[in-house]
Amino acid sequence: TDGMNPKLCPDTLYRKAIKGCENRNSIILLLHCTDMQKNTCKALPEIIKYYKSKGYEFRVITEDTPELFFHMKGKAFK
């Protein structure tokens, strides 16, 4: 979301980041923290706090991390 709309406010980014996370064993969030996505950087502490409060832990994505495919507007992205 932040990559496609870098001007979303931090609260909106937070709400989108936690939406639909219930009853999932693992979650991968792709967030961008650059000069264009300053609001993502502002939302990140609350996003981390939320997921930690739900028992999630944060890990580094490595070469051994399985690839994830998702669909967006009818197109597959890798």
PDB file of N, CA, C and O in Angstrom, chain B, residues numbered from 101:
ATOM      1  N   THR B 101       0.823  -1.196   0.000  1.00  0.00           N
ATOM      2  CA  THR B 101       0.000   0.000   0.000  1.00  0.00           C
ATOM      3  C   THR B 101       0.862   1.252   0.000  1.00  0.00           C
ATOM      4  O   THR B 101       0.598   2.188  -0.755  1.00  0.00           O
ATOM      5  N   ASP B 102       1.902   1.276   0.851  1.00  0.00           N
ATOM      6  CA  ASP B 102       2.720   2.484   0.925  1.00  0.00           C
ATOM      7  C   ASP B 102       3.535   2.697  -0.343  1.00  0.00           C
ATOM      8  O   ASP B 102       3.865   3.834  -0.682  1.00  0.00           O
ATOM      9  N   GLY B 103       3.861   1.617  -1.046  1.00  0.00           N
ATOM     10  CA  GLY B 103       4.598   1.752  -2.294  1.00  0.00           C
ATOM     11  C   GLY B 103       3.764   2.363  -3.402  1.00  0.00           C
ATOM     12  O   GLY B 103       4.286   3.067  -4.267  1.00  0.00           O
ATOM     13  N   MET B 104       2.461   2.093  -3.376  1.00  0.00           N
ATOM     14  CA  MET B 104       1.572   2.618  -4.408  1.00  0.00           C
ATOM     15  C   MET B 104       1.012   3.988  -4.042  1.00  0.00           C
ATOM     16  O   MET B 104       0.654   4.772  -4.921  1.00  0.00           O
ATOM     17  N   ASN B 105       0.938   4.272  -2.758  1.00  0.00           N
ATOM     18  CA  ASN B 105       0.398   5.548  -2.300  1.00  0.00           C
ATOM     19  C   ASN B 105       1.239   6.040  -1.125  1.00  0.00           C
ATOM     20  O   ASN B 105       0.836   5.889   0.028  1.00  0.00           O
ATOM     21  N   PRO B 106       2.406   6.629  -1.406  1.00  0.00           N
ATOM     22  CA  PRO B 106       3.331   7.010  -0.342  1.00  0.00           C
ATOM     23  C   PRO B 106       2.841   8.140   0.564  1.00  0.00           C
ATOM     24  O   PRO B 106       3.477   8.423   1.579  1.00  0.00           O
ATOM     25  N   LYS B 107       1.744   8.784   0.228  1.00  0.00           N
ATOM     26  CA  LYS B 107       1.267   9.909   1.033  1.00  0.00           C
ATOM     27  C   LYS B 107       0.171   9.525   2.017  1.00  0.00           C
ATOM     28  O   LYS B 107      -0.426  10.403   2.641  1.00  0.00           O
ATOM     29  N   LEU B 108      -0.109   8.223   2.171  1.00  0.00           N
ATOM     30  CA  LEU B 108      -1.106   7.815   3.161  1.00  0.00           C
ATOM     31  C   LEU B 108      -0.637   8.229   4.550  1.00  0.00           C
ATOM     32  O   LEU B 108       0.555   8.178   4.854  1.00  0.00           O
ATOM     33  N   CYS B 109      -1.581   8.638   5.387  1.00  0.00           N
ATOM     34  CA  CYS B 109      -1.217   9.076   6.735  1.00  0.00           C
ATOM     35  C   CYS B 109      -0.801   7.865   7.577  1.00  0.00           C
ATOM     36  O   CYS B 109      -1.209   6.742   7.283  1.00  0.00           O
ATOM     37  N   PRO B 110       0.010   8.083   8.626  1.00  0.00           N
ATOM     38  CA  PRO B 110       0.476   6.976   9.458  1.00  0.00           C
ATOM     39  C   PRO B 110      -0.655   6.126  10.034  1.00  0.00           C
ATOM     40  O   PRO B 110      -0.520   4.905  10.113  1.00  0.00           O
ATOM     41  N   ASP B 111      -1.761   6.740  10.436  1.00  0.00           N
ATOM     42  CA  ASP B 111      -2.871   5.978  11.010  1.00  0.00           C
ATOM     43  C   ASP B 111      -3.487   5.034   9.979  1.00  0.00           C
ATOM     44  O   ASP B 111      -3.819   3.894  10.306  1.00  0.00           O
ATOM     45  N   THR B 112      -3.639   5.489   8.755  1.00  0.00           N
ATOM     46  CA  THR B 112      -4.178   4.638   7.692  1.00  0.00           C
ATOM     47  C   THR B 112      -3.227   3.484   7.399  1.00  0.00           C
ATOM     48  O   THR B 112      -3.669   2.348   7.226  1.00  0.00           O
ATOM     49  N   LEU B 113      -1.938   3.759   7.343  1.00  0.00           N
ATOM     50  CA  LEU B 113      -0.954   2.708   7.116  1.00  0.00           C
ATOM     51  C   LEU B 113      -0.998   1.678   8.240  1.00  0.00           C
ATOM     52  O   LEU B 113      -0.912   0.477   7.986  1.00  0.00           O
ATOM     53  N   TYR B 114      -1.130   2.141   9.473  1.00  0.00           N
ATOM     54  CA  TYR B 114      -1.233   1.243  10.625  1.00  0.00           C
ATOM     55  C   TYR B 114      -2.457   0.341  10.492  1.00  0.00           C
ATOM     56  O   TYR B 114      -2.357  -0.877  10.641  1.00  0.00           O
ATOM     57  N   ARG B 115      -3.607   0.942  10.212  1.00  0.00           N
ATOM     58  CA  ARG B 115      -4.844   0.155  10.095  1.00  0.00           C
ATOM     59  C   ARG B 115      -4.750  -0.880   8.979  1.00  0.00           C
ATOM     60  O   ARG B 115      -5.216  -2.008   9.137  1.00  0.00           O
ATOM     61  N   LYS B 116      -4.153  -0.503   7.861  1.00  0.00           N
ATOM     62  CA  LYS B 116      -4.008  -1.447   6.753  1.00  0.00           C
ATOM     63  C   LYS B 116      -3.013  -2.557   7.098  1.00  0.00           C
ATOM     64  O   LYS B 116      -3.177  -3.696   6.661  1.00  0.00           O
ATOM     65  N   ALA B 117      -1.989  -2.229   7.877  1.00  0.00           N
ATOM     66  CA  ALA B 117      -0.965  -3.213   8.236  1.00  0.00           C
ATOM     67  C   ALA B 117      -1.490  -4.274   9.194  1.00  0.00           C
ATOM     68  O   ALA B 117      -1.011  -5.408   9.181  1.00  0.00           O
ATOM     69  N   ILE B 118      -2.467  -3.923  10.023  1.00  0.00           N
ATOM     70  CA  ILE B 118      -2.977  -4.903  10.992  1.00  0.00           C
ATOM     71  C   ILE B 118      -4.271  -5.569  10.531  1.00  0.00           C
ATOM     72  O   ILE B 118      -4.731  -6.523  11.158  1.00  0.00           O
ATOM     73  N   LYS B 119      -4.852  -5.084   9.459  1.00  0.00           N
ATOM     74  CA  LYS B 119      -6.117  -5.636   8.966  1.00  0.00           C
ATOM     75  C   LYS B 119      -5.934  -7.084   8.504  1.00  0.00           C
ATOM     76  O   LYS B 119      -5.037  -7.391   7.719  1.00  0.00           O
ATOM     77  N   GLY B 120      -6.785  -7.950   8.999  1.00  0.00           N
ATOM     78  CA  GLY B 120      -6.787  -9.337   8.558  1.00  0.00           C
ATOM     79  C   GLY B 120      -5.683 -10.205   9.119  1.00  0.00           C
ATOM     80  O   GLY B 120      -5.388 -11.262   8.561  1.00  0.00           O
ATOM     81  N   CYS B 121      -5.067  -9.785  10.207  1.00  0.00           N
ATOM     82  CA  CYS B 121      -3.950 -10.566  10.747  1.00  0.00           C
ATOM     83  C   CYS B 121      -4.389 -11.650  11.723  1.00  0.00           C
ATOM     84  O   CYS B 121      -3.570 -12.480  12.119  1.00  0.00           O
ATOM     85  N   GLU B 122      -5.653 -11.666  12.121  1.00  0.00           N
ATOM     86  CA  GLU B 122      -6.112 -12.633  13.106  1.00  0.00           C
ATOM     87  C   GLU B 122      -6.003 -14.053  12.567  1.00  0.00           C
ATOM     88  O   GLU B 122      -6.210 -14.309  11.380  1.00  0.00           O
ATOM     89  N   ASN B 123      -5.674 -14.966  13.472  1.00  0.00           N
ATOM     90  CA  ASN B 123      -5.620 -16.402  13.170  1.00  0.00           C
ATOM     91  C   ASN B 123      -4.644 -16.762  12.053  1.00  0.00           C
ATOM     92  O   ASN B 123      -4.915 -17.664  11.260  1.00  0.00           O
ATOM     93  N   ARG B 124      -3.543 -16.082  11.990  1.00  0.00           N
ATOM     94  CA  ARG B 124      -2.509 -16.406  11.000  1.00  0.00           C
ATOM     95  C   ARG B 124      -1.252 -16.861  11.740  1.00  0.00           C
ATOM     96  O   ARG B 124      -0.876 -16.293  12.765  1.00  0.00           O
ATOM     97  N   ASN B 125      -0.614 -17.893  11.199  1.00  0.00           N
ATOM     98  CA  ASN B 125       0.619 -18.385  11.807  1.00  0.00           C
ATOM     99  C   ASN B 125       1.804 -17.476  11.516  1.00  0.00           C
ATOM    100  O   ASN B 125       2.698 -17.321  12.349  1.00  0.00           O
ATOM    101  N   SER B 126       1.805 -16.882  10.341  1.00  0.00           N
ATOM    102  CA  SER B 126       2.897 -15.983   9.982  1.00  0.00           C
ATOM    103  C   SER B 126       2.366 -14.882   9.078  1.00  0.00           C
ATOM    104  O   SER B 126       1.382 -15.053   8.359  1.00  0.00           O
ATOM    105  N   ILE B 127       3.039 -13.768   9.140  1.00  0.00           N
ATOM    106  CA  ILE B 127       2.654 -12.598   8.345  1.00  0.00           C
ATOM    107  C   ILE B 127       3.925 -11.983   7.787  1.00  0.00           C
ATOM    108  O   ILE B 127       4.923 -11.855   8.497  1.00  0.00           O
ATOM    109  N   ILE B 128       3.890 -11.605   6.525  1.00  0.00           N
ATOM    110  CA  ILE B 128       4.995 -10.863   5.930  1.00  0.00           C
ATOM    111  C   ILE B 128       4.442  -9.528   5.466  1.00  0.00           C
ATOM    112  O   ILE B 128       3.528  -9.471   4.643  1.00  0.00           O
ATOM    113  N   LEU B 129       5.004  -8.464   6.000  1.00  0.00           N
ATOM    114  CA  LEU B 129       4.621  -7.110   5.599  1.00  0.00           C
ATOM    115  C   LEU B 129       5.766  -6.509   4.799  1.00  0.00           C
ATOM    116  O   LEU B 129       6.918  -6.546   5.230  1.00  0.00           O
ATOM    117  N   LEU B 130       5.454  -5.965   3.656  1.00  0.00           N
ATOM    118  CA  LEU B 130       6.447  -5.253   2.862  1.00  0.00           C
ATOM    119  C   LEU B 130       6.176  -3.768   3.040  1.00  0.00           C
ATOM    120  O   LEU B 130       5.139  -3.257   2.618  1.00  0.00           O
ATOM    121  N   LEU B 131       7.114  -3.087   3.664  1.00  0.00           N
ATOM    122  CA  LEU B 131       6.980  -1.651   3.903  1.00  0.00           C
ATOM    123  C   LEU B 131       8.215  -0.949   3.357  1.00  0.00           C
ATOM    124  O   LEU B 131       9.307  -1.516   3.337  1.00  0.00           O
ATOM    125  N   HIS B 132       8.035   0.264   2.923  1.00  0.00           N
ATOM    126  CA  HIS B 132       9.119   1.046   2.348  1.00  0.00           C
ATOM    127  C   HIS B 132       9.403   2.247   3.252  1.00  0.00           C
ATOM    128  O   HIS B 132       8.497   3.015   3.574  1.00  0.00           O
ATOM    129  N   CYS B 133      10.644   2.402   3.653  1.00  0.00           N
ATOM    130  CA  CYS B 133      11.037   3.562   4.459  1.00  0.00           C
ATOM    131  C   CYS B 133      12.090   4.343   3.676  1.00  0.00           C
ATOM    132  O   CYS B 133      13.291   4.117   3.822  1.00  0.00           O
ATOM    133  N   THR B 134      11.616   5.257   2.851  1.00  0.00           N
ATOM    134  CA  THR B 134      12.500   6.093   2.045  1.00  0.00           C
ATOM    135  C   THR B 134      12.056   7.540   2.200  1.00  0.00           C
ATOM    136  O   THR B 134      11.144   7.835   2.972  1.00  0.00           O
ATOM    137  N   ASP B 135      12.690   8.426   1.480  1.00  0.00           N
ATOM    138  CA  ASP B 135      12.290   9.834   1.520  1.00  0.00           C
ATOM    139  C   ASP B 135      10.851  10.025   1.056  1.00  0.00           C
ATOM    140  O   ASP B 135      10.175  10.955   1.497  1.00  0.00           O
ATOM    141  N   MET B 136      10.375   9.143   0.163  1.00  0.00           N
ATOM    142  CA  MET B 136       8.996   9.262  -0.330  1.00  0.00           C
ATOM    143  C   MET B 136       7.980   8.709   0.661  1.00  0.00           C
ATOM    144  O   MET B 136       6.846   9.187   0.715  1.00  0.00           O
ATOM    145  N   GLN B 137       8.371   7.709   1.446  1.00  0.00           N
ATOM    146  CA  GLN B 137       7.441   7.054   2.369  1.00  0.00           C
ATOM    147  C   GLN B 137       7.727   7.443   3.819  1.00  0.00           C
ATOM    148  O   GLN B 137       7.866   6.568   4.673  1.00  0.00           O
ATOM    149  N   LYS B 138       7.814   8.710   4.099  1.00  0.00           N
ATOM    150  CA  LYS B 138       8.105   9.162   5.465  1.00  0.00           C
ATOM    151  C   LYS B 138       7.017   8.747   6.445  1.00  0.00           C
ATOM    152  O   LYS B 138       7.309   8.495   7.614  1.00  0.00           O
ATOM    153  N   ASN B 139       5.780   8.673   5.995  1.00  0.00           N
ATOM    154  CA  ASN B 139       4.696   8.280   6.894  1.00  0.00           C
ATOM    155  C   ASN B 139       4.787   6.809   7.284  1.00  0.00           C
ATOM    156  O   ASN B 139       4.323   6.427   8.358  1.00  0.00           O
ATOM    157  N   THR B 140       5.374   5.985   6.430  1.00  0.00           N
ATOM    158  CA  THR B 140       5.587   4.583   6.791  1.00  0.00           C
ATOM    159  C   THR B 140       6.531   4.505   7.977  1.00  0.00           C
ATOM    160  O   THR B 140       6.298   3.736   8.909  1.00  0.00           O
ATOM    161  N   CYS B 141       7.582   5.289   7.949  1.00  0.00           N
ATOM    162  CA  CYS B 141       8.533   5.314   9.067  1.00  0.00           C
ATOM    163  C   CYS B 141       7.849   5.769  10.350  1.00  0.00           C
ATOM    164  O   CYS B 141       8.177   5.289  11.435  1.00  0.00           O
ATOM    165  N   LYS B 142       6.912   6.682  10.229  1.00  0.00           N
ATOM    166  CA  LYS B 142       6.174   7.159  11.403  1.00  0.00           C
ATOM    167  C   LYS B 142       5.214   6.097  11.928  1.00  0.00           C
ATOM    168  O   LYS B 142       5.000   6.011  13.137  1.00  0.00           O
ATOM    169  N   ALA B 143       4.635   5.292  11.049  1.00  0.00           N
ATOM    170  CA  ALA B 143       3.676   4.259  11.450  1.00  0.00           C
ATOM    171  C   ALA B 143       4.357   3.006  11.990  1.00  0.00           C
ATOM    172  O   ALA B 143       3.749   2.259  12.756  1.00  0.00           O
ATOM    173  N   LEU B 144       5.582   2.770  11.611  1.00  0.00           N
ATOM    174  CA  LEU B 144       6.264   1.520  11.930  1.00  0.00           C
ATOM    175  C   LEU B 144       6.343   1.189  13.422  1.00  0.00           C
ATOM    176  O   LEU B 144       6.093   0.037  13.776  1.00  0.00           O
ATOM    177  N   PRO B 145       6.672   2.115  14.312  1.00  0.00           N
ATOM    178  CA  PRO B 145       6.723   1.747  15.740  1.00  0.00           C
ATOM    179  C   PRO B 145       5.402   1.192  16.268  1.00  0.00           C
ATOM    180  O   PRO B 145       5.412   0.238  17.046  1.00  0.00           O
ATOM    181  N   GLU B 146       4.281   1.756  15.871  1.00  0.00           N
ATOM    182  CA  GLU B 146       2.978   1.252  16.334  1.00  0.00           C
ATOM    183  C   GLU B 146       2.645  -0.094  15.704  1.00  0.00           C
ATOM    184  O   GLU B 146       2.026  -0.943  16.346  1.00  0.00           O
ATOM    185  N   ILE B 147       3.048  -0.294  14.459  1.00  0.00           N
ATOM    186  CA  ILE B 147       2.830  -1.584  13.794  1.00  0.00           C
ATOM    187  C   ILE B 147       3.618  -2.673  14.526  1.00  0.00           C
ATOM    188  O   ILE B 147       3.086  -3.748  14.804  1.00  0.00           O
ATOM    189  N   ILE B 148       4.873  -2.395  14.831  1.00  0.00           N
ATOM    190  CA  ILE B 148       5.709  -3.354  15.559  1.00  0.00           C
ATOM    191  C   ILE B 148       5.127  -3.630  16.935  1.00  0.00           C
ATOM    192  O   ILE B 148       5.042  -4.784  17.355  1.00  0.00           O
ATOM    193  N   LYS B 149       4.730  -2.588  17.633  1.00  0.00           N
ATOM    194  CA  LYS B 149       4.138  -2.739  18.970  1.00  0.00           C
ATOM    195  C   LYS B 149       2.898  -3.632  18.917  1.00  0.00           C
ATOM    196  O   LYS B 149       2.723  -4.505  19.768  1.00  0.00           O
ATOM    197  N   TYR B 150       2.048  -3.418  17.930  1.00  0.00           N
ATOM    198  CA  TYR B 150       0.826  -4.207  17.789  1.00  0.00           C
ATOM    199  C   TYR B 150       1.153  -5.686  17.600  1.00  0.00           C
ATOM    200  O   TYR B 150       0.633  -6.540  18.318  1.00  0.00           O
ATOM    201  N   TYR B 151       2.015  -5.982  16.635  1.00  0.00           N
ATOM    202  CA  TYR B 151       2.312  -7.383  16.345  1.00  0.00           C
ATOM    203  C   TYR B 151       3.031  -8.068  17.500  1.00  0.00           C
ATOM    204  O   TYR B 151       2.772  -9.240  17.772  1.00  0.00           O
ATOM    205  N   LYS B 152       3.918  -7.373  18.176  1.00  0.00           N
ATOM    206  CA  LYS B 152       4.580  -7.964  19.345  1.00  0.00           C
ATOM    207  C   LYS B 152       3.564  -8.260  20.442  1.00  0.00           C
ATOM    208  O   LYS B 152       3.678  -9.271  21.135  1.00  0.00           O
ATOM    209  N   SER B 153       2.570  -7.386  20.607  1.00  0.00           N
ATOM    210  CA  SER B 153       1.543  -7.614  21.638  1.00  0.00           C
ATOM    211  C   SER B 153       0.684  -8.831  21.319  1.00  0.00           C
ATOM    212  O   SER B 153       0.057  -9.401  22.212  1.00  0.00           O
ATOM    213  N   LYS B 154       0.651  -9.229  20.054  1.00  0.00           N
ATOM    214  CA  LYS B 154      -0.110 -10.407  19.626  1.00  0.00           C
ATOM    215  C   LYS B 154       0.753 -11.668  19.615  1.00  0.00           C
ATOM    216  O   LYS B 154       0.291 -12.734  19.206  1.00  0.00           O
ATOM    217  N   GLY B 155       2.001 -11.550  20.061  1.00  0.00           N
ATOM    218  CA  GLY B 155       2.877 -12.712  20.154  1.00  0.00           C
ATOM    219  C   GLY B 155       3.742 -12.983  18.936  1.00  0.00           C
ATOM    220  O   GLY B 155       4.465 -13.979  18.902  1.00  0.00           O
ATOM    221  N   TYR B 156       3.681 -12.121  17.945  1.00  0.00           N
ATOM    222  CA  TYR B 156       4.513 -12.307  16.758  1.00  0.00           C
ATOM    223  C   TYR B 156       5.942 -11.889  17.075  1.00  0.00           C
ATOM    224  O   TYR B 156       6.179 -11.069  17.961  1.00  0.00           O
ATOM    225  N   GLU B 157       6.885 -12.459  16.347  1.00  0.00           N
ATOM    226  CA  GLU B 157       8.269 -12.043  16.464  1.00  0.00           C
ATOM    227  C   GLU B 157       8.764 -11.633  15.085  1.00  0.00           C
ATOM    228  O   GLU B 157       8.229 -12.068  14.065  1.00  0.00           O
ATOM    229  N   PHE B 158       9.769 -10.810  15.068  1.00  0.00           N
ATOM    230  CA  PHE B 158      10.304 -10.293  13.814  1.00  0.00           C
ATOM    231  C   PHE B 158      11.586 -11.029  13.475  1.00  0.00           C
ATOM    232  O   PHE B 158      12.440 -11.251  14.334  1.00  0.00           O
ATOM    233  N   ARG B 159      11.707 -11.405  12.210  1.00  0.00           N
ATOM    234  CA  ARG B 159      12.885 -12.129  11.737  1.00  0.00           C
ATOM    235  C   ARG B 159      13.394 -11.493  10.451  1.00  0.00           C
ATOM    236  O   ARG B 159      12.670 -10.793   9.743  1.00  0.00           O
ATOM    237  N   VAL B 160      14.650 -11.759  10.179  1.00  0.00           N
ATOM    238  CA  VAL B 160      15.280 -11.262   8.964  1.00  0.00           C
ATOM    239  C   VAL B 160      14.903 -12.175   7.800  1.00  0.00           C
ATOM    240  O   VAL B 160      14.883 -13.398   7.943  1.00  0.00           O
ATOM    241  N   ILE B 161      14.608 -11.584   6.663  1.00  0.00           N
ATOM    242  CA  ILE B 161      14.379 -12.359   5.444  1.00  0.00           C
ATOM    243  C   ILE B 161      15.751 -12.680   4.857  1.00  0.00           C
ATOM    244  O   ILE B 161      16.565 -11.785   4.631  1.00  0.00           O
ATOM    245  N   THR B 162      15.998 -13.968   4.614  1.00  0.00           N
ATOM    246  CA  THR B 162      17.294 -14.419   4.106  1.00  0.00           C
ATOM    247  C   THR B 162      17.109 -15.150   2.780  1.00  0.00           C
ATOM    248  O   THR B 162      15.997 -15.257   2.262  1.00  0.00           O
ATOM    249  N   GLU B 163      18.210 -15.646   2.246  1.00  0.00           N
ATOM    250  CA  GLU B 163      18.176 -16.446   1.019  1.00  0.00           C
ATOM    251  C   GLU B 163      17.327 -17.701   1.204  1.00  0.00           C
ATOM    252  O   GLU B 163      16.763 -18.216   0.238  1.00  0.00           O
ATOM    253  N   ASP B 164      17.234 -18.198   2.443  1.00  0.00           N
ATOM    254  CA  ASP B 164      16.485 -19.422   2.728  1.00  0.00           C
ATOM    255  C   ASP B 164      14.995 -19.186   2.950  1.00  0.00           C
ATOM    256  O   ASP B 164      14.230 -20.145   3.052  1.00  0.00           O
ATOM    257  N   THR B 165      14.577 -17.938   3.026  1.00  0.00           N
ATOM    258  CA  THR B 165      13.161 -17.631   3.212  1.00  0.00           C
ATOM    259  C   THR B 165      12.400 -18.026   1.947  1.00  0.00           C
ATOM    260  O   THR B 165      12.783 -17.627   0.847  1.00  0.00           O
ATOM    261  N   PRO B 166      11.325 -18.807   2.089  1.00  0.00           N
ATOM    262  CA  PRO B 166      10.561 -19.207   0.892  1.00  0.00           C
ATOM    263  C   PRO B 166      10.018 -17.988   0.139  1.00  0.00           C
ATOM    264  O   PRO B 166       9.657 -16.977   0.741  1.00  0.00           O
ATOM    265  N   GLU B 167       9.971 -18.107  -1.181  1.00  0.00           N
ATOM    266  CA  GLU B 167       9.415 -17.032  -2.002  1.00  0.00           C
ATOM    267  C   GLU B 167       7.920 -16.919  -1.754  1.00  0.00           C
ATOM    268  O   GLU B 167       7.253 -17.903  -1.433  1.00  0.00           O
ATOM    269  N   LEU B 168       7.411 -15.721  -1.906  1.00  0.00           N
ATOM    270  CA  LEU B 168       5.992 -15.453  -1.703  1.00  0.00           C
ATOM    271  C   LEU B 168       5.442 -14.836  -2.977  1.00  0.00           C
ATOM    272  O   LEU B 168       6.027 -13.900  -3.522  1.00  0.00           O
ATOM    273  N   PHE B 169       4.335 -15.350  -3.444  1.00  0.00           N
ATOM    274  CA  PHE B 169       3.670 -14.813  -4.624  1.00  0.00           C
ATOM    275  C   PHE B 169       2.342 -14.211  -4.207  1.00  0.00           C
ATOM    276  O   PHE B 169       1.656 -14.765  -3.348  1.00  0.00           O
ATOM    277  N   PHE B 170       1.970 -13.094  -4.797  1.00  0.00           N
ATOM    278  CA  PHE B 170       0.673 -12.497  -4.512  1.00  0.00           C
ATOM    279  C   PHE B 170       0.119 -11.868  -5.778  1.00  0.00           C
ATOM    280  O   PHE B 170       0.859 -11.551  -6.709  1.00  0.00           O
ATOM    281  N   HIS B 171      -1.181 -11.694  -5.796  1.00  0.00           N
ATOM    282  CA  HIS B 171      -1.855 -11.111  -6.954  1.00  0.00           C
ATOM    283  C   HIS B 171      -2.282  -9.690  -6.646  1.00  0.00           C
ATOM    284  O   HIS B 171      -2.685  -9.367  -5.529  1.00  0.00           O
ATOM    285  N   MET B 172      -2.183  -8.851  -7.661  1.00  0.00           N
ATOM    286  CA  MET B 172      -2.560  -7.459  -7.496  1.00  0.00           C
ATOM    287  C   MET B 172      -3.173  -6.979  -8.799  1.00  0.00           C
ATOM    288  O   MET B 172      -2.516  -6.963  -9.840  1.00  0.00           O
ATOM    289  N   LYS B 173      -4.416  -6.593  -8.733  1.00  0.00           N
ATOM    290  CA  LYS B 173      -5.131  -6.104  -9.909  1.00  0.00           C
ATOM    291  C   LYS B 173      -5.016  -7.062 -11.090  1.00  0.00           C
ATOM    292  O   LYS B 173      -4.772  -6.644 -12.222  1.00  0.00           O
ATOM    293  N   GLY B 174      -5.195  -8.353 -10.810  1.00  0.00           N
ATOM    294  CA  GLY B 174      -5.209  -9.350 -11.864  1.00  0.00           C
ATOM    295  C   GLY B 174      -3.856  -9.776 -12.386  1.00  0.00           C
ATOM    296  O   GLY B 174      -3.779 -10.557 -13.335  1.00  0.00           O
ATOM    297  N   LYS B 175      -2.772  -9.274 -11.781  1.00  0.00           N
ATOM    298  CA  LYS B 175      -1.437  -9.645 -12.233  1.00  0.00           C
ATOM    299  C   LYS B 175      -0.712 -10.366 -11.101  1.00  0.00           C
ATOM    300  O   LYS B 175      -0.914 -10.055  -9.927  1.00  0.00           O
ATOM    301  N   ALA B 176       0.112 -11.309 -11.452  1.00  0.00           N
ATOM    302  CA  ALA B 176       0.913 -12.021 -10.449  1.00  0.00           C
ATOM    303  C   ALA B 176       2.268 -11.334 -10.327  1.00  0.00           C
ATOM    304  O   ALA B 176       2.908 -11.011 -11.329  1.00  0.00           O
ATOM    305  N   PHE B 177       2.694 -11.116  -9.090  1.00  0.00           N
ATOM    306  CA  PHE B 177       3.991 -10.512  -8.823  1.00  0.00           C
ATOM    307  C   PHE B 177       4.831 -11.506  -8.041  1.00  0.00           C
ATOM    308  O   PHE B 177       4.304 -12.275  -7.237  1.00  0.00           O
ATOM    309  N   LYS B 178       6.102 -11.493  -8.270  1.00  0.00           N
ATOM    310  CA  LYS B 178       7.014 -12.377  -7.544  1.00  0.00           C
ATOM    311  C   LYS B 178       8.011 -11.535  -6.794  1.00  0.00           C
ATOM    312  O   LYS B 178       8.882 -12.073  -6.109  1.00  0.00           O
TER     313      LYS B 178
END
